[in-house]
């Protein structure tokens, strides 16, 4: 598991209650629900990435788990997030983590082609033609 690269956000939507997150310097951001790679979720859970700002925690060029406070800095060296990771990260993760989600099709193209081939063979063998709703279902699989 790589613990030093940036977190990749796959999708983000506003949180249901339109709450905001206020940083120590007074900046306010709309809270969102995000979809992340499983590896990035694990890095957050393990304390290598700040749950508040999603910055990897690096000190002296090495990854750090659960520093006292978030180590993210501006180019001028000023700390800007300062989230108390050691004290609150695990608790925040337990509150915020909503579980795994699937993005994109869950249908394997080869399996789907095989299923359609079997339907065609069945129709030719029996003379029974299945309705489109059976051949091409549109609901969840």
N, C-alpha and C positions, 0 to 999 in steps of 0.2 A: 504494500500500500504506500503510495507516494504521499508524504505528509507536508510538502512545502509549496505546492503549486496553488494557483488561485482556485476558488470554488466556482464551478460553472452552474449558473441558474438555468434550469431547463424551461421553467414556466413560473409566472408569478401572477396572482390575482389578489385584489383587495380582500382583506380579512372580512368576515361576515359582519362584524360590528363596527367597521370603519374606525377602529381605534388608532391612536398614533403612538409612536415611540419617541421619547424625548431624550436626546443625548445630553451629557453633562454640560456641554457648552451652550445649551438652550435650543439647538436645532431640533426641529420636529419633523418626523417622517410618518407617512401613512403605513400602518402595519399591513403586511401581506402574507399570504400563504404561498410558499414556494415549493416547487418540485426540484429536487437535487439528485445528482448521481448517488447511488448507494454508498460509494466510497467516500463522498463528501459528507454524507450524513454520519458515517462512522467517524470521520475526522472531527466533526463537531461533538459527537457523543464522547469521544476520547479526549476532548479538550485541546486538540491541536489547532482548532479554528474557533474564533469567537462567535458565539451564537447571535450576538447583537449586530456586529458589523461584517461578519463573514470573512475577516482577514486571518490568514494563517499566522500562527504565533511563532515568530523567528527571533532568536536572540543569539548574537555572535555567530550568525550564519547557520545555526542549527535549530531544528524544530523543538518547541517547548510545549509540554502538556500542562494545562491548568496553571498558567502563571497567576500571581496574586491579582493583577489587573491586566486587561487587554493591552498588548504591546504595540498595537498599530500606531504608526506615526505619519505625520505629514512630511513632505520633502524637507521642511525646515527643522525637523526633529521634534516638533510639538506633538504630544500624545493627543489623539482626538476622540477616541471611543472611551477608553478607561473603564470598561465594564468589569465588575468584580468577578472574574471568571472562577477563581478557586472557590469562592463562597457561593455563587449563584448559578453557575453554568449547568450543573447536573439537574438542579431543580427546574430551571427554565427549559431544559431539554425535555424533561418528563412532562411538563405542561404543554409545550409547543408541538412536540412530535406527534403527527397524526397518523403515521403508518406509511407503508409503501403504496405507490400508485404506479400504474402502467401507462406509458405514453406511447401512442402509435398503435398500429394493428397488432393484435395478438395471434393473428391467423398466419400460419406458415404457408407460403405460396405453393410449395410442392404438395403439402397435405391437401390443400384446397383443390388443386388440379386433380389429384387422385380421387377425391370425393366426387367431383363432377364427372370424372371418367366412370366411376362406379354407378352413378345415377344414369348416365347415358346407356351403359351396358344393361342395367336393370330394365330401362324402358324398352330397349330393343328386344330383350329376351322375353319380356312378359306382355308387351303391347300396352302396358299401363303407363300413361303419361302423368307425371307428377306436376302439381301446380307450381308456378314460380315462387310462391312463398316457401316451398320446401327446397327447391333448387337453390334459391338465392335469398336466404334469410337476412333480414335487416336488423334484427334485435341483437342483444348481447349474446355472446357465445359462452 
